[in-house]
Amino acid sequence: MTRAARLGLLLMAILALGGCATARTLDAAKPGAPVVYAGTRLDLYALQGGCCALDRFGAEAPAWPVLDLPGSALLDTLLLPLSLPAAIGGRGSVQGGL
C-alpha cells in the first residue's frame, strides 16, 4: 500500500471516528463564529481546554482533536478560497453553513 493510500485511509478513519471539526463548523452556521480555519481553530481550542466550544464555534469539538487536527488543517486550507470572502464580507454568494 502506498503512503498516499495509507494517509487517505487514516483521514477517512479520523472523519468516521470523531467527525471532522471543519465539517462541523461549516454545518453550524452560527452568526459571529469563526469562518477562516474554523475547524483547525476548534481543534486547537479543544486541545487548550476550551470549555464552551458550542457557544464560540456553534459546534462541539471532536472527541479526539489531536487526531482531527491534521485533516482539519488540510480541509480548511483547501476551503480557504471560499472562507476568506465570507469572512471579509466580499461579494458573491459564499456564506457559512451548508
C-alpha positions as CSV (number, residue, x, y, z in Angstrom):
1,M,0.0,0.0,0.0
2,T,1.4,3.4,-0.9
3,R,2.0,6.2,1.5
4,A,-0.8,8.3,-0.1
5,A,-3.3,5.4,0.3
6,R,-2.4,5.0,3.9
7,L,-2.8,8.7,4.5
8,G,-6.1,8.7,2.8
9,L,-7.3,5.7,4.9
10,L,-6.1,7.5,8.1
11,L,-8.0,10.7,7.2
12,M,-11.2,8.7,6.4
13,A,-10.9,6.9,9.8
14,I,-10.5,10.2,11.6
15,L,-13.6,11.5,9.9
16,A,-15.6,8.4,10.7
17,L,-14.5,8.1,14.4
18,G,-14.9,11.6,15.7
19,G,-16.3,13.8,13.0
20,C,-14.3,16.4,11.3
21,A,-14.2,19.8,13.1
22,T,-14.2,21.6,9.7
23,A,-17.4,19.9,8.6
24,R,-19.0,20.5,12.0
25,T,-18.2,24.3,11.9
26,L,-19.4,24.6,8.3
27,D,-22.7,23.0,9.2
28,A,-23.1,25.1,12.3
29,A,-23.9,28.4,10.6
30,K,-23.6,30.3,13.9
31,P,-23.6,34.1,13.5
32,G,-20.3,35.6,14.5
33,A,-18.5,32.2,14.6
34,P,-15.0,32.0,13.0
35,V,-15.1,31.0,9.3
36,V,-11.4,31.0,8.2
37,Y,-9.7,27.9,9.5
38,A,-12.7,27.3,11.8
39,G,-12.1,23.6,12.1
40,T,-8.5,23.9,12.9
41,R,-9.3,26.7,15.4
42,L,-11.9,24.5,17.0
43,D,-9.4,21.6,17.4
44,L,-6.8,24.0,19.0
45,Y,-9.4,25.4,21.3
46,A,-10.3,21.9,22.5
47,L,-6.6,21.0,22.9
48,Q,-6.1,24.1,25.1
49,G,-9.0,23.0,27.3
50,G,-11.6,25.4,26.0
51,C,-14.9,25.0,27.9
52,C,-17.5,26.4,25.6
53,A,-16.9,25.3,22.0
54,L,-20.6,25.2,21.2
55,D,-21.1,28.8,22.2
56,R,-18.0,30.0,20.4
57,F,-18.0,27.9,17.3
58,G,-21.6,26.7,17.1
59,A,-20.3,23.1,17.1
60,E,-18.9,20.6,19.6
61,A,-15.3,19.7,19.3
62,P,-14.4,16.2,18.1
63,A,-13.7,13.5,20.7
64,W,-10.1,13.3,19.5
65,P,-9.0,16.8,18.4
66,V,-5.3,15.8,18.2
67,L,-6.2,13.2,15.6
68,D,-8.6,15.5,13.8
69,L,-6.2,18.5,13.6
70,P,-4.1,17.5,10.5
71,G,-7.2,16.6,8.5
72,S,-9.0,19.8,9.5
73,A,-5.9,21.9,8.7
74,L,-5.8,20.3,5.2
75,L,-9.5,20.7,4.6
76,D,-9.5,24.3,5.9
77,T,-6.6,25.1,3.6
78,L,-8.5,23.7,0.6
79,L,-11.6,25.7,1.6
80,L,-9.7,28.9,2.1
81,P,-10.9,30.4,-1.3
82,L,-14.4,30.0,-0.1
83,S,-14.0,31.0,3.6
84,L,-11.9,34.2,3.1
85,P,-14.6,36.0,1.0
86,A,-17.2,35.0,3.6
87,A,-15.0,36.3,6.4
88,I,-14.3,39.7,4.9
89,G,-17.8,40.2,3.6
90,G,-16.8,40.1,-0.1
91,R,-19.2,40.0,-2.9
92,G,-20.6,36.7,-4.0
93,S,-22.9,34.1,-2.5
94,V,-20.4,32.4,-0.2
95,Q,-21.9,32.1,3.3
96,G,-21.3,29.9,6.4
97,G,-23.3,26.7,6.8
98,L,-24.4,24.1,4.4
